[in-house]
Amino acid sequence: MPETENQIVLRLLAMVRALRPSDWVGDAGRRFRDGIRALSKFASQKHLQPRDVLDQGIVLGQRKIEGLASVEHAAAIRSYAEAEEIKIDTRTKELTLTAKVRQEIASAQKLEAEASLAKIREADALLDLMKKLKECGVELKVEKKGDLFVSLAALHDKFSDIDSTATKDLPQENDTTF
């Protein structure tokens, strides 16, 4: 049937090939007929022409494609932004790395200086102890290993006039190792 612009097609024709006669008479044929009736009823209620439906289908298809393209474009932009953020973070870390290294070196040098200062204070305290013991008449000797030897000979001399019962708690040898 040739179509002209003014001619209105009131029915939708479909070419369907049934493989078995039971398909048309059975449940599958009934569902097909019911579906076609529902489409025809909807189209007549909404005053839709097959040409309008096709035009709207094309517009909906175009929108779907544009939507998918927009989603893909947004994903690409997000991916690009994440990559740029990683590059910026990396560059920032590179630029601050030298400052952090200098800071760590300064901190290590400060700790070494504090340790050296602590050793000096320890030596100073040992000298003060030696002076005080010398004033009391006790001689303090330091070996190479760091062992201290105390000579109590001067103490024995000072306490020689005291009764032997009072000095029995004092060490009998002249040198004692701590």
C-alpha positions as CSV (number, residue, x, y, z in Angstrom):
1,M,0.0,0.0,0.0
2,P,1.8,3.2,-1.1
3,E,1.9,6.0,1.4
4,T,1.3,9.7,0.8
5,E,1.8,12.6,3.1
6,N,-1.9,13.1,3.8
7,Q,-2.7,9.4,4.3
8,I,-3.0,8.2,7.9
9,V,-2.1,4.7,8.8
10,L,-4.5,3.5,11.4
11,R,-3.1,0.0,11.9
12,L,0.4,-1.2,12.5
13,L,1.3,-4.1,10.3
14,A,3.9,-6.6,11.4
15,M,5.4,-9.4,9.4
16,V,5.6,-12.3,11.7
17,R,6.4,-15.8,10.7
18,A,5.0,-18.5,13.0
19,L,6.9,-21.7,12.9
20,R,4.1,-23.9,14.2
21,P,0.3,-23.5,14.1
22,S,0.2,-24.1,17.8
23,D,2.2,-20.9,18.4
24,W,-0.8,-18.8,17.1
25,V,-3.4,-20.8,18.9
26,G,-1.4,-21.4,22.1
27,D,-0.2,-19.3,24.9
28,A,2.6,-17.6,22.9
29,G,0.1,-16.4,20.2
30,R,-2.3,-15.1,22.8
31,R,0.5,-13.1,24.5
32,F,1.5,-11.7,21.1
33,R,-2.1,-10.7,20.2
34,D,-2.6,-9.2,23.7
35,G,0.6,-7.2,23.4
36,I,-0.4,-5.8,20.0
37,R,-3.8,-4.9,21.2
38,A,-2.3,-3.1,24.2
39,L,0.0,-1.1,21.9
40,S,-2.8,-0.3,19.5
41,K,-5.1,0.8,22.4
42,F,-2.4,3.0,23.9
43,A,-1.6,4.6,20.5
44,S,-5.3,5.3,19.8
45,Q,-5.8,6.8,23.2
46,K,-2.8,9.1,22.9
47,H,-3.6,9.9,19.2
48,L,-0.2,8.6,18.2
49,Q,0.7,7.9,14.6
50,P,3.3,5.3,13.7
51,R,5.4,8.1,12.1
52,D,5.2,10.1,15.4
53,V,6.2,7.1,17.4
54,L,9.2,6.5,15.1
55,D,10.2,10.2,15.3
56,Q,10.0,10.1,19.1
57,G,11.9,6.9,19.2
58,I,14.7,8.5,17.2
59,V,14.7,11.5,19.5
60,L,14.8,9.2,22.6
61,G,17.6,7.2,21.0
62,Q,19.6,10.4,20.4
63,R,19.1,11.5,24.0
64,K,20.2,8.1,25.2
65,I,23.3,8.3,23.1
66,E,24.0,11.9,24.3
67,G,23.5,10.8,27.9
68,L,25.9,7.9,27.5
69,A,28.4,10.3,25.9
70,S,27.9,12.7,28.8
71,V,28.5,10.0,31.3
72,E,31.7,8.9,29.5
73,H,32.8,12.5,29.2
74,A,32.3,13.1,32.9
75,A,34.2,9.9,33.8
76,A,37.1,11.1,31.5
77,I,37.1,14.5,33.2
78,R,37.1,12.9,36.6
79,S,39.9,10.6,35.7
80,Y,41.9,13.5,34.3
81,A,41.3,15.6,37.4
82,E,42.4,12.7,39.6
83,A,45.6,12.2,37.5
84,E,46.3,15.9,37.7
85,E,45.8,15.9,41.5
86,I,48.3,13.0,41.8
87,K,50.8,14.9,39.7
88,I,50.4,18.1,41.8
89,D,50.8,16.1,45.1
90,T,53.9,14.4,43.7
91,R,55.4,17.7,42.6
92,T,54.6,19.3,46.0
93,K,56.3,16.4,47.8
94,E,59.3,16.7,45.5
95,L,59.6,20.4,46.3
96,T,59.3,19.9,50.0
97,L,61.6,16.9,50.2
98,T,64.8,19.0,50.3
99,A,63.4,21.1,53.1
100,K,62.4,18.0,55.1
101,V,65.8,16.5,54.6
102,R,67.5,19.6,55.8
103,Q,65.1,19.6,58.8
104,E,66.0,15.9,59.6
105,I,69.7,16.7,59.3
106,A,69.4,19.6,61.7
107,S,67.4,17.5,64.1
108,A,70.1,14.8,64.0
109,Q,72.9,17.3,64.5
110,K,71.0,18.8,67.5
111,L,70.6,15.4,69.1
112,E,74.3,14.7,68.6
113,A,75.2,18.1,70.1
114,E,73.0,17.3,73.1
115,A,74.7,13.9,73.5
116,S,78.1,15.5,73.4
117,L,77.0,18.1,76.0
118,A,75.7,15.3,78.2
119,K,79.1,13.6,78.1
120,I,80.8,16.9,79.0
121,R,78.5,17.4,81.9
122,E,79.2,13.8,83.1
123,A,83.0,14.5,82.9
124,D,82.5,17.8,84.8
125,A,80.5,15.9,87.5
126,L,83.2,13.3,87.8
127,L,85.9,16.1,88.2
128,D,83.8,17.7,90.9
129,L,83.4,14.4,92.7
130,M,87.2,13.8,92.5
131,K,87.8,17.3,94.0
132,K,85.4,16.7,96.9
133,L,86.8,13.3,97.6
134,K,90.4,14.7,97.5
135,E,89.3,17.4,100.0
136,C,88.1,14.7,102.3
137,G,91.4,12.8,101.9
138,V,90.0,10.1,99.6
139,E,92.0,9.5,96.5
140,L,90.0,8.5,93.4
141,K,91.7,6.9,90.4
142,V,90.1,6.1,87.0
143,E,91.5,3.3,84.9
144,K,91.5,3.1,81.1
145,K,88.4,0.9,81.2
146,G,86.5,3.5,83.2
147,D,86.7,1.6,86.5
148,L,87.1,3.8,89.6
149,F,89.5,3.0,92.4
150,V,89.1,4.6,95.8
151,S,92.1,4.8,98.2
152,L,91.0,4.9,101.8
153,A,94.5,5.2,103.2
154,A,93.9,8.8,104.2
155,L,90.8,7.8,106.1
156,H,92.6,5.1,108.0
157,D,95.2,7.7,109.0
158,K,92.5,10.1,110.3
159,F,90.7,7.4,112.3
160,S,93.9,5.8,113.7
161,D,93.4,7.5,117.1
162,I,89.9,6.0,117.4
163,D,89.4,2.7,119.0
164,S,89.7,-0.4,116.8
165,T,86.1,-1.3,117.5
166,A,85.0,1.9,115.8
167,T,87.0,1.2,112.7
168,K,86.3,-2.5,112.3
169,D,83.5,-1.6,109.8
170,L,86.0,0.3,107.5
171,P,87.7,-1.8,104.7
172,Q,91.0,-3.3,105.7
173,E,92.6,-3.0,102.3
174,N,93.9,0.3,100.9
175,D,92.1,0.2,97.5
176,T,88.5,-0.7,96.7
177,T,87.0,-1.1,93.2
178,F,83.5,0.1,92.4
